[in-house]
């Protein structure tokens, strides 16, 4: 089975909470709500986030380990969802969840992608986290010193599929 031919379905349960997948889905639905105003998207984003919040936190347990959560673990997608839900609802409980689970500081200098949503989480971070300014400066410094400073003029963050990394940057 190749990495793009899945023959199974992931179901999040209390024994396999898939916080990374549930958080990423809640973040995507919230972005869709913020862009298009579909109330149903926000309703389901909140429900998914509540599921993630109220169950133990863990990466998805699934077959074919290629697209695992990588550098970010479950925290990056969960924090991204919390940050976006805070923006969408102005409900301080989401800001609290962001701050309480903001444990990916070491991943801020890795580019945004399927294995690391932390730069996006920081970009949308609630101001009450107290970390947004310093983290945003860290991202800006990373762009200026790493992404914009390659000797060839083309940032190559990964030897396979470097265009995907550049598009994300």
Residue frames as qw, qx, qy, qz and C-alpha x, y, z in Angstrom:
[[0.000, 0.890, 0.456, 0.000, 0.00, 0.00, 0.00],
 [0.416, 0.376, -0.031, 0.827, 1.45, 3.35, -0.95],
 [0.152, -0.249, -0.441, 0.849, 1.24, 6.45, 1.23],
 [0.306, 0.127, -0.110, -0.937, -1.54, 7.85, -0.98],
 [0.593, -0.117, -0.647, -0.465, -3.67, 4.71, -1.25],
 [0.278, -0.219, 0.689, -0.632, -5.40, 4.28, 2.09],
 [0.494, -0.171, -0.779, -0.346, -7.56, 1.22, 2.65],
 [0.371, -0.414, -0.728, 0.401, -8.77, 2.12, 6.13],
 [0.170, -0.780, -0.208, -0.565, -10.75, 4.77, 7.92],
 [0.284, 0.096, -0.593, 0.747, -9.56, 6.50, 11.07],
 [0.455, -0.694, -0.429, -0.356, -12.21, 6.79, 13.77],
 [0.081, 0.420, -0.516, 0.742, -11.43, 8.92, 16.80],
 [0.698, -0.507, -0.478, -0.167, -12.60, 7.37, 20.06],
 [0.484, -0.826, 0.220, -0.188, -11.77, 7.79, 23.72],
 [0.858, -0.304, 0.330, 0.251, -9.23, 4.96, 23.35],
 [0.571, 0.148, 0.363, 0.721, -7.78, 6.48, 20.14],
 [0.028, 0.806, 0.337, -0.486, -8.48, 10.19, 20.60],
 [0.559, 0.412, 0.386, 0.608, -6.45, 11.23, 17.52],
 [0.167, -0.814, -0.223, 0.509, -6.01, 14.72, 18.97],
 [0.244, -0.344, 0.443, 0.791, -3.80, 15.71, 16.04],
 [0.063, 0.292, 0.770, 0.563, -6.39, 14.76, 13.41],
 [0.136, -0.759, -0.633, 0.071, -9.37, 16.06, 15.40],
 [0.246, -0.706, -0.066, 0.661, -7.55, 19.33, 16.15],
 [0.194, -0.172, 0.544, 0.798, -6.52, 19.79, 12.52],
 [0.001, -0.491, -0.777, -0.394, -10.07, 19.16, 11.36],
 [0.189, -0.810, -0.462, 0.308, -11.47, 21.61, 13.92],
 [0.247, -0.533, 0.182, 0.788, -8.93, 24.20, 12.73],
 [0.128, 0.098, 0.687, 0.708, -9.89, 23.68, 9.07],
 [0.085, -0.670, -0.720, -0.158, -13.61, 23.99, 9.83],
 [0.239, -0.775, -0.264, 0.522, -12.99, 27.14, 11.86],
 [0.212, -0.316, 0.392, 0.837, -10.98, 28.70, 9.03],
 [0.038, 0.367, 0.761, 0.534, -13.81, 27.85, 6.68],
 [0.173, -0.786, -0.572, 0.157, -16.25, 29.54, 9.06],
 [0.266, -0.654, -0.001, 0.709, -14.04, 32.63, 9.32],
 [0.160, -0.151, 0.565, 0.796, -13.77, 32.84, 5.53],
 [0.190, -0.241, -0.715, -0.629, -17.32, 31.98, 4.50],
 [0.369, -0.183, 0.296, -0.862, -19.50, 32.39, 7.62],
 [0.673, -0.143, -0.639, -0.344, -21.04, 28.92, 7.52],
 [0.521, -0.533, 0.371, -0.555, -22.44, 28.47, 11.06],
 [0.987, -0.071, -0.043, -0.136, -22.50, 24.69, 10.66],
 [0.684, 0.432, -0.415, 0.415, -18.72, 24.66, 10.20],
 [0.077, -0.550, 0.484, -0.677, -18.29, 26.50, 13.51],
 [0.819, -0.310, 0.138, -0.462, -20.77, 24.17, 15.24],
 [0.981, 0.077, -0.157, 0.081, -18.80, 21.08, 14.18],
 [0.447, 0.545, -0.443, 0.554, -15.44, 22.71, 14.90],
 [0.376, -0.540, 0.409, -0.633, -16.57, 23.42, 18.46],
 [0.940, -0.174, 0.074, -0.284, -17.87, 19.86, 18.86],
 [0.861, 0.300, -0.304, 0.276, -14.61, 18.36, 17.60],
 [0.188, 0.580, -0.474, 0.636, -12.56, 20.61, 19.84],
 [0.643, -0.455, 0.291, -0.543, -14.72, 19.67, 22.84],
 [0.993, 0.013, -0.110, -0.030, -14.07, 16.00, 22.02],
 [0.649, 0.435, -0.387, 0.489, -10.32, 16.63, 21.87],
 [0.126, -0.597, 0.395, -0.686, -10.37, 18.67, 25.06],
 [0.731, -0.360, 0.259, -0.518, -12.41, 16.14, 27.04],
 [0.996, 0.035, -0.070, 0.048, -10.43, 13.05, 26.09],
 [0.666, -0.502, 0.300, 0.463, -6.85, 12.11, 26.75],
 [0.342, 0.850, -0.255, -0.310, -4.46, 13.74, 24.30],
 [0.651, -0.235, 0.653, 0.307, -2.57, 11.54, 21.86],
 [0.222, 0.410, -0.586, -0.663, -1.52, 11.30, 18.24],
 [0.855, 0.180, -0.070, -0.482, -3.70, 9.13, 16.05],
 [0.491, -0.272, 0.825, 0.073, -2.98, 5.42, 16.16],
 [0.758, 0.535, 0.056, -0.370, -3.24, 4.40, 12.52],
 [0.869, 0.063, 0.383, 0.306, -1.62, 2.13, 9.96],
 [0.618, 0.555, 0.210, 0.516, 1.04, 3.19, 7.47],
 [0.456, -0.705, -0.215, 0.499, 3.09, 5.64, 9.50],
 [0.482, 0.313, 0.222, 0.788, 4.16, 8.00, 6.68],
 [0.093, -0.606, -0.144, -0.777, 1.79, 10.88, 7.42],
 [0.538, -0.518, -0.567, 0.348, 2.15, 10.92, 11.18],
 [0.143, -0.969, -0.203, 0.006, 2.16, 14.12, 13.21],
 [0.635, 0.499, -0.162, 0.567, 5.90, 14.43, 13.00],
 [0.337, 0.248, -0.384, 0.823, 7.59, 17.28, 14.85],
 [0.297, -0.400, 0.057, -0.865, 4.47, 18.81, 16.31],
 [0.008, 0.147, 0.920, -0.365, 2.87, 15.82, 18.01],
 [0.035, -0.660, -0.738, -0.136, -0.76, 16.58, 18.78],
 [0.229, -0.632, -0.311, 0.672, -0.15, 20.01, 20.36],
 [0.120, -0.180, 0.334, 0.917, 0.37, 22.02, 17.17],
 [0.192, -0.358, -0.695, -0.594, -2.98, 21.16, 15.56],
 [0.356, -0.634, -0.657, 0.201, -4.76, 21.40, 18.91],
 [0.257, -0.526, -0.147, 0.798, -3.27, 24.85, 19.59],
 [0.012, 0.032, 0.488, 0.872, -4.07, 26.00, 16.05],
 [0.269, -0.532, -0.735, -0.323, -7.71, 24.97, 16.55],
 [0.362, -0.645, -0.488, 0.463, -7.82, 26.70, 19.94],
 [0.209, -0.322, 0.096, 0.918, -6.35, 29.92, 18.51],
 [0.106, -0.180, -0.592, -0.779, -8.76, 29.99, 15.57],
 [0.331, -0.594, -0.728, -0.090, -11.77, 29.17, 17.74],
 [0.303, -0.554, -0.328, 0.703, -10.80, 32.01, 20.03],
 [0.041, -0.137, 0.313, 0.939, -10.74, 34.36, 17.05],
 [0.233, -0.312, -0.730, -0.562, -14.09, 33.04, 15.82],
 [0.470, -0.605, -0.635, -0.095, -15.90, 33.11, 19.18],
 [0.013, -0.647, 0.306, -0.698, -13.96, 35.42, 21.50],
 [0.854, -0.471, -0.138, -0.175, -14.46, 32.70, 24.13],
 [0.090, -0.796, 0.562, -0.208, -11.53, 32.93, 26.57],
 [0.859, -0.244, 0.440, -0.089, -11.64, 29.20, 27.29],
 [0.860, 0.467, 0.049, 0.201, -10.02, 28.63, 23.89],
 [0.206, 0.831, -0.381, 0.350, -7.23, 31.09, 24.74],
 [0.590, -0.570, 0.514, -0.254, -6.71, 29.18, 27.99],
 [0.954, 0.088, 0.285, 0.033, -6.48, 25.88, 26.12],
 [0.619, 0.711, -0.182, 0.280, -3.94, 27.40, 23.74],
 [0.077, -0.792, 0.480, -0.370, -1.79, 28.68, 26.60],
 [0.757, -0.395, 0.465, -0.235, -2.07, 25.44, 28.60],
 [0.911, 0.136, 0.372, 0.112, -0.96, 23.29, 25.68],
 [0.421, 0.880, -0.218, 0.039, 1.57, 25.55, 23.97],
 [0.738, -0.515, 0.404, 0.165, 4.47, 23.14, 24.32],
 [0.835, 0.372, 0.275, 0.298, 5.98, 23.18, 20.83],
 [0.063, -0.938, 0.165, 0.297, 8.39, 26.08, 21.12],
 [0.468, -0.411, 0.651, 0.433, 11.19, 24.00, 19.61],
 [0.510, 0.368, 0.716, 0.304, 9.15, 23.45, 16.45],
 [0.188, 0.884, 0.192, -0.384, 8.70, 27.11, 15.66],
 [0.014, -0.705, 0.512, 0.491, 11.82, 27.06, 13.50],
 [0.340, 0.065, 0.885, 0.311, 10.57, 24.22, 11.33],
 [0.226, 0.024, -0.383, -0.895, 8.47, 25.14, 8.29],
 [0.634, 0.152, 0.374, -0.659, 4.70, 24.81, 8.28],
 [0.422, 0.215, -0.772, -0.423, 3.49, 21.56, 6.74],
 [0.789, -0.247, -0.440, -0.350, 1.62, 18.35, 7.41],
 [0.743, -0.152, -0.540, 0.365, 4.07, 17.46, 10.16],
 [0.356, -0.279, -0.353, 0.819, 4.18, 20.86, 11.86],
 [0.015, -0.773, -0.474, -0.421, 1.32, 23.36, 12.17],
 [0.487, -0.568, -0.356, 0.560, 3.02, 25.27, 14.97],
 [0.226, -0.042, 0.149, 0.962, 3.99, 28.35, 12.93],
 [0.251, -0.466, -0.518, -0.672, 0.31, 28.79, 11.98],
 [0.531, -0.621, -0.560, 0.137, -0.73, 28.27, 15.62],
 [0.427, -0.385, -0.167, 0.801, 1.65, 31.02, 16.70],
 [0.073, 0.204, 0.364, 0.906, 0.51, 33.31, 13.88],
 [0.422, -0.526, -0.464, -0.574, -3.09, 33.06, 15.14],
 [0.457, -0.201, -0.705, 0.504, -2.18, 32.79, 18.84],
 [0.289, -0.871, -0.376, -0.128, -4.39, 34.63, 21.31],
 [0.188, 0.728, -0.291, 0.592, -2.63, 37.73, 22.63],
 [0.648, -0.643, 0.199, -0.355, -3.34, 36.56, 26.16],
 [0.963, 0.016, -0.182, 0.197, -0.83, 33.73, 25.66],
 [0.401, -0.859, 0.243, 0.207, 1.96, 36.18, 26.43],
 [0.655, -0.238, 0.559, 0.449, 4.15, 34.38, 23.89],
 [0.615, 0.696, 0.365, 0.067, 2.83, 35.75, 20.61],
 [0.164, 0.959, -0.218, -0.082, 5.27, 38.65, 20.24],
 [0.342, -0.620, 0.687, 0.165, 8.39, 36.65, 21.06],
 [0.674, 0.138, 0.715, 0.127, 7.25, 33.68, 18.97],
 [0.538, 0.809, 0.237, -0.021, 6.28, 35.89, 16.05],
 [0.014, 0.894, -0.426, -0.138, 9.72, 37.49, 16.21],
 [0.544, -0.321, 0.760, 0.154, 11.26, 34.01, 16.22],
 [0.680, 0.478, 0.549, 0.085, 9.31, 33.11, 13.08],
 [0.327, 0.942, -0.041, -0.069, 10.30, 36.39, 11.42],
 [0.237, -0.741, 0.606, 0.162, 13.96, 35.73, 12.29],
 [0.676, 0.000, 0.725, 0.133, 13.68, 32.20, 10.90],
 [0.604, 0.729, 0.320, 0.033, 12.31, 33.56, 7.62],
 [0.154, 0.958, -0.235, -0.059, 15.03, 36.19, 7.40],
 [0.262, -0.670, 0.689, 0.085, 17.98, 33.98, 8.33],
 [0.517, -0.062, 0.849, 0.091, 16.96, 30.57, 6.96],
 [0.568, 0.562, 0.601, -0.017, 14.21, 30.74, 4.38],
 [0.361, 0.928, 0.063, -0.068, 15.36, 33.95, 2.70],
 [0.161, -0.843, 0.491, 0.147, 19.09, 33.37, 2.97],
 [0.904, 0.028, 0.391, 0.172, 19.88, 30.30, 0.90],
 [0.334, -0.477, 0.472, 0.662, 22.97, 30.55, -1.26],
 [0.257, 0.209, 0.768, 0.548, 21.06, 29.58, -4.42],
 [0.284, 0.002, -0.067, -0.957, 18.16, 31.92, -3.77],
 [0.712, -0.170, -0.484, -0.479, 15.88, 28.89, -3.45],
 [0.445, -0.426, 0.625, -0.480, 15.12, 27.62, 0.03],
 [0.687, 0.078, -0.693, -0.205, 15.31, 23.84, 0.18],
 [0.499, -0.466, 0.477, -0.554, 13.88, 22.77, 3.52],
 [0.807, -0.045, 0.571, -0.145, 13.53, 19.18, 2.38],
 [0.117, -0.370, 0.744, 0.544, 15.32, 17.28, -0.37],
 [0.094, 0.328, 0.894, 0.291, 12.05, 15.67, -1.47],
 [0.036, -0.757, -0.606, -0.240, 9.28, 17.95, -2.67],
 [0.351, -0.238, -0.236, 0.874, 10.95, 21.20, -1.71],
 [0.103, -0.329, -0.346, -0.872, 8.34, 23.25, -3.62],
 [0.510, -0.611, -0.577, -0.184, 5.66, 22.19, -1.12],
 [0.542, -0.478, -0.334, 0.605, 7.80, 23.58, 1.69],
 [0.222, -0.002, 0.139, 0.965, 8.48, 26.80, -0.22],
 [0.260, -0.500, -0.511, -0.649, 4.79, 27.30, -0.95],
 [0.564, -0.645, -0.503, 0.112, 4.01, 26.92, 2.75],
 [0.470, -0.324, -0.137, 0.810, 6.78, 29.33, 3.70]]
